[in-house]
Every structure is written in C-alpha cells, then in structure tokens.
Amino acid sequence: MITPTLRVYMPDFIYTDREDGVIEKLTEYGNYAPNLKLYLWYNQTDKVNPKDFISKWDRVPHNNFKTIIRPQFFDAQRDFIFFDIIPRRIYNSNHIQYSRYSWVYDGGAEQILNGLEEFKKTFEFITSDKDKPKRRQQKRNDYEDSNHR
C-alpha cells in the first residue's frame, strides 16, 4: 500500500492570482489520494503569513488528508516524500535524498498546477491494476489422435 505524501513550496502560489486554483487542485487531488499527507513549506525569510493562507484553506472541505505547514525546508527520512513539487533553485541548492518523484519547475503558480497534474497521473499509474500478461499454454502432442507410442 502506498502512503502518498506531497510537498509544495508555498511562496510560489500564495498571494498570486492563481492561489485559488492551486487550493482547488490540492483539495481535489488530496481527496482523490487516500490518506494523503500534504506538506506546505516556506522559508522564514519569505514574506508569507501562514494565517492568511489557513483562513482560505479552512473554508474548503478536506475529507481525506492531513495538512502540515512547515517554516523551513526539510528532507528527513521520517518525512519521506512520495511526490515533491519544488523550485529549481531550491532543488539545485539542496541534496534531496528522501523523495521518490520530483516535479522541478522554474516558474510560479502555473508550474505548480502542472506539477499537481503530474502527481495525479503518477499516482493513477502506480495504483491502477495492471493487466498481467497471459500465461502461454504449452502445446501438447500426447493426445489420442497423436502418433505417440
């Protein structure tokens, strides 16, 4: 069983015109993936007030996942990240060990939305039932009508 975790950098979408779209997609995909842990993080030097975001976030119903907001970048074994949506400048400056899949982007909120689409595709692919190849039947030649004695 896969326990999905998703990590997103907050300052690239908060206080933008795409913030509501990102919140909507986070909620949609969070409810799609069972028991999702959503990590939202920012640096303390960023101009982010998490209380503003939390007031918007709490208005949207979240049924199936847990949200954790952290004031610094983290990469620890106990917080293994299944899918990471991370800016290129942070990806290049940190050696990320505990992440399975990463969506590295250069832009802002639009690229985060693309990363969320990629998260959904990846999660669907991994959790879908795969058609197993059919086992080939061995041809037999020892029937009554064969010329075997």
Residue pairs with C-beta under 8 A, 6 or more apart in sequence:
2 82
2 123
2 126
2 127
3 35
3 37
3 82
4 33
4 34
4 35
4 36
4 37
4 82
4 83
4 123
5 36
5 37
5 38
5 39
5 79
5 80
5 81
5 82
5 83
6 29
6 30
6 33
6 36
6 37
6 38
6 39
6 81
6 82
6 83
6 84
6 85
6 119
7 39
7 40
7 41
7 81
7 83
7 84
7 85
7 86
7 99
8 22
8 26
8 38
8 39
8 40
8 41
8 85
8 112
8 115
9 41
9 42
9 85
9 86
9 87
9 90
9 112
10 40
10 41
10 42
10 46
10 48
10 50
10 53
10 69
11 42
11 43
11 46
11 47
11 48
12 87
12 108
12 109
12 111
12 112
13 19
13 22
13 108
13 109
13 112
14 48
14 52
14 53
15 48
15 52
16 108
16 109
17 109
18 108
18 109
18 110
18 112
18 113
19 56
19 109
20 56
21 109
21 113
22 109
22 112
22 113
22 116
23 56
23 57
23 60
24 60
25 113
25 116
25 117
26 38
26 116
27 60
27 61
27 62
29 36
29 116
29 119
29 120
29 123
30 36
30 38
30 62
30 64
30 65
31 62
31 63
31 64
31 65
32 120
32 123
33 64
33 65
33 123
34 64
35 64
35 65
35 66
36 64
36 65
36 66
37 65
37 66
37 68
38 65
38 66
38 67
38 68
39 68
39 69
39 70
39 74
39 79
39 81
40 53
40 67
40 68
40 69
40 70
41 69
41 70
41 71
41 72
41 73
41 74
42 48
42 50
42 69
42 70
42 71
43 71
43 72
43 73
44 71
44 72
50 69
50 71
53 69
54 69
57 67
73 90
73 94
75 81
75 94
75 95
75 96
75 97
75 98
75 99
76 98
77 97
77 98
79 98
80 98
80 99
80 100
81 98
81 99
81 100
82 99
82 100
82 101
83 99
83 100
83 101
83 102
83 103
83 118
83 119
83 122
83 123
84 96
84 99
84 101
84 102
84 103
85 102
85 103
85 105
85 112
85 115
85 116
85 119
86 96
86 102
86 103
86 104
86 105
87 104
87 105
87 106
88 104
88 105
88 106
91 102
91 104
96 102
101 119
101 122
103 111
103 114
103 115
103 118
103 119
105 111
105 112
105 114
105 115
141 148
142 148
